[in-house]
Amino acid sequence: MPNSQSNGASAKPRTPRQIVWFERISPLVLLIVWAGVTAIISVLFIRTMDESRMRVRATHDVLLAARKLLGAATDAESGQRGYLITLNESYLASYHIGLATAAAELGSLETMSRHRPQQSARLVELRGLWTAKADELAATIELARKSGVEAAQAEVNRHLGKNLMDRIRQVVSDLEVYETASRNAAIREQTVLDKQVFVFIQLTTFATFAALLYLLYQARQAASQLEKEVAIRLSAEDLGRERAEQTLQVRIMNRELVHRTKNLITVIQAIVRNQDIATPETAKYAAGLSSRLVSLAATMDILVRENWSQLALEDLIAGQLAHFSEDIGRRIAVKHGPTIKFSASESQMLGLALHELGTNAAKYGALSVPDGRIEICWNEDPDRDGNAIVLRWQETGGPAPSPPIQKGFGSRITGPLVARALSGAADTDYRPDGLIWTLTFPRERHGELRDSGAGNMTAGSAEGTTSGPQPV
């Protein structure tokens, strides 16, 4: 007992500075470890995919050689038959070419199947059959030359050559069936690998993005702690100057982290684009993943500019629709309601939802035709005595929308995900005259709201509120 007490007394507790240092460095270490694991798994994926492609290519070569062999054998037999009928030496040209081609293709098949024990028995039998067939062809030609056509035809009528040719066709057919099954199995494995690669890329992307967001959060916490220490140590006259310097350092740090995050997003987009896309579905997935990363980066830009404080709805709309700046005020009308602000996590999810709506409108909705229009508005819900806000996205003048047959990630973003993030409800109405998307969420969780007046951006006016989104 005394020993345990002395050991406990001798153990030094960690200082606050050591704890802060550990909290700052541990996410970076985890990020480095994750990057190493990602690199190793990527190498294994690439190696497995290369092996699968080589199997498909080798099977294709075997099938091609088998078909060439059968064609060459048929040509040689046709040349022999022509000579026996006409005794014209010109028919023997195709006979000799067929013999040479068949022998070459049979040698190629034996070389390519050297390490395929399943095909060895078939190739041994095929070699014997072809040798016997070549001997039969040569014997009948020689018999026709020495004893006449009648003797050669009598030999042919024994059907020895026909039986050999039928057996050659059967062996080649069995070989093709086996190789086709092997190729189909390799293609299925390649398809499964492609799907696994894209799932892995998705997990890696969002895990890395989450780690970077956590680092940004740690940087902000560190800056806040630093401000408190400075406030304690400095005198009243130096406090304002030091705080301004620290705020500037925090902003520079945040901008640098955002810059590096964008660089990482660019690298991830390059990895996705450079993948060997095997199906249209994976290509569509890659394009969607790239555009959603850009949307997250745009929201992060606004959050950093606002120093990670609450973000106004009009600023969020302006940031997510920046690539439609020429249409804002002309084809896209934004009618302002109460001023609403969101937290960082709420802003990211609502930003993704607005990005999905804008992208779908440009591809399939109102912005895909010249006469299409979009109206975005928000106001208090009259059915809840002003305790809830209704955000409405309405399209008109575009193609008649139809509900998706299979709901993908975009439908989940504009539906349950954004509704859960804002503790509200989302609804999409596919009307014949245009899509209407409505998001209803509680007013209390978004802090103080104030009226911003009746200003709006419409197609026919040059005036608007100063707090509304401006063309970027």
C-alpha positions, 0 to 999 in steps of 0.5 A, spaced: 500 500 500 505 505 501 508 503 494 502 504 491 501 511 494 508 513 493 508 511 485 501 515 485 505 521 488 511 521 484 506 521 477 506 528 474 499 530 472 499 533 465 499 540 464 494 544 461 499 546 455 500 539 454 493 537 454 492 542 449 498 540 445 495 533 445 488 535 443 491 539 437 496 534 434 492 527 435 487 529 429 493 530 425 496 524 427 490 520 425 489 524 418 497 521 417 495 514 419 489 514 415 492 517 409 497 511 409 492 506 410 488 509 404 495 509 400 496 501 401 489 500 400 489 504 393 495 500 391 492 493 393 485 495 389 489 497 383 493 491 383 487 487 383 484 491 378 490 490 373 490 482 374 482 482 373 484 486 366 489 481 364 485 475 365 479 478 361 485 480 355 488 473 356 481 470 355 479 474 349 486 472 346 484 465 347 477 465 344 480 469 338 485 464 337 480 458 337 476 461 332 482 463 327 484 455 328 477 453 326 476 458 320 483 455 318 481 448 318 475 449 314 479 453 309 484 447 308 478 442 308 475 447 302 481 447 298 482 439 299 475 439 296 475 443 291 482 440 288 478 433 289 472 435 284 476 439 279 484 437 280 485 444 279 492 446 283 489 453 284 485 450 289 491 448 293 493 455 295 487 456 300 489 449 303 496 450 304 494 457 307 489 454 312 494 448 314 500 454 316 494 458 319 491 452 323 498 450 325 500 457 328 494 458 331 494 452 335 501 453 337 499 460 340 493 456 344 498 452 347 503 458 349 497 462 352 494 456 356 501 453 358 499 455 365 492 453 365 491 446 367 484 446 366 485 447 358 491 442 357 487 436 356 483 439 351 489 442 347 492 435 347 486 432 344 486 438 339 493 437 337 492 430 336 485 431 332 489 436 328 495 432 326 490 426 324 486 431 320 492 434 316 494 427 315 488 425 312 487 431 307 494 430 305 493 423 304 487 424 299 490 429 295 496 425 294 491 419 292 488 423 287 494 425 284 496 417 283 490 413 283 485 418 280 479 422 283 475 416 284 479 413 289 480 419 293 473 420 293 472 413 295 477 415 301 473 421 303 466 417 303 469 413 308 467 419 313 474 419 317 475 426 315 468 428 317 468 425 323 475 428 325 473 435 323 466 434 327 470 432 333 475 438 332 469 443 332 466 440 338 473 441 342 474 448 340 466 449 342 468 446 349 474 450 349 470 457 347 465 455 353 470 455 358 473 461 356 467 465 355 465 463 362 472 465 365 471 472 361 464 473 364 467 471 371 472 476 370 468 482 368 463 481 374 469 481 378 471 487 375 465 490 376 464 489 383 471 492 384 469 498 381 463 499 385 468 497 391 473 503 389 468 508 388 465 506 395 472 507 398 473 513 395 467 516 398 468 514 405 475 517 404 473 523 401 468 524 407 472 522 412 478 526 410 473 532 410 471 531 417 478 531 419 479 537 416 473 540 419 475 538 426 482 541 425 479 548 423 474 547 429 481 546 433 484 552 430 478 556 432 478 553 439 486 554 440 485 562 437 479 563 442 484 560 448 489 564 446 485 570 446 483 569 453 490 568 455 492 575 452 486 578 455 489 576 462 496 578 461 496 584 457 494 591 460 488 595 458 491 599 453 494 594 449 488 589 449 485 592 443 491 592 439 493 584 441 486 582 440 486 585 433 493 581 431 490 575 434 484 575 430 488 577 423 492 570 425 486 566 426 483 569 419 489 567 416 490 560 419 483 559 417 484 561 410 490 557 409 486 551 412 481 552 407 486 553 401 489 546 403 482 543 404 480 546 396 487 543 394 485 536 397 478 536 394 481 538 387 486 532 388 480 527 390 476 530 384 482 528 379 482 521 382 475 520 381 476 523 374 482 518 372 479 512 375 477 507 369 470 508 369 466 501 367 459 503 367 455 509 366 452 509 373 459 510 376 461 516 371 454 519 373 456 518 381 463 521 379 460 527 376 455 528 382 460 527 387 465 532 384 459 537 384 457 536 391 464 537 394 464 544 390 458 545 394 461 544 400 467 548 399 463 554 397 459 554 404 466 553 407 468 559 404 462 563 406 463 560 413 470 562 414 468 569 411 463 570 417 469 567 422 464 561 423 459 565 426 451 564 424 450 564 416 444 568 413 440 565 409 440 570 403 448 569 403 447 562 403 443 562 397 447 567 393 453 563 395 450 556 392 447 560 386 453 564 384 454 560 378 447 562 375 449 569 377 447 572 370 440 569 371 439 572 378 434 578 377 432 575 370 430 568 371 431 567 378 427 571 383 429 571 390 423 574 395 426 576 402 422 574 408 425 574 415 432 574 417 434 567 418 441 565 420 444 558 421 449 554 424 455 551 421 452 544 420 446 547 418 449 551 413 453 545 410 446 541 409 442 546 407 447 549 402 448 542 399 440 541 398 440 548 394 446 546 390 442 539 388 435 543 386 440 548 382 443 543 379 437 539 377 433 545 375 439 546 370 439 539 367 432 537 367 428 543 370 426 550 369 433 553 367 434 547 362 429 551 357 429 559 355 422 560 358 423 557 365 423 561 371 425 560 379 422 563 385 425 562 392 422 565 398 421 564 405 416 567 411 413 565 417 408 559 417 401 562 418 398 555 421 403 555 427 403 563 429 409 565 427 413 559 430 416 556 424 419 558 417 417 556 410 422 556 405 419 555 398 423 553 391 418 553 385 419 552 378 415 554 372 415 554 365 420 548 364 419 541 362 413 537 366 417 534 372 416 526 374 418 523 381 425 519 380 424 511 379 429 510 384 431 515 389 439 517 390 443 521 394 440 527 391 433 526 393 436 524 400 439 531 401 433 535 399 429 530 403 430 527 410 437 529 411 436 537 410 429 536 414 433 532 420 439 537 420 433 543 421 429 539 425 423 540 420 420 537 414 421 537 407 416 536 401 417 535 394 411 536 389 412 534 382 406 538 379 405 538 371 407 546 371 413 545 375 417 542 381 415 545 388 420 544 394 418 546 401 422 546 407 418 547 414 423 548 420 422 551 427 423 558 428 426 558 435 433 554 434 435 560 429 436 565 434 433 572 433 429 574 427 427 580 424 423 583 418 428 585 412 422 588 408 419 587 402 425 588 397 426 582 392 429 580 386 425 580 380 425 579 373 422 586 371 426 591 377 432 594 378 431 595 385 433 590 391 434 590 398 442 590 400 441 584 404 439 580 398 444 576 394 447 579 389 450 577 382 457 574 383 
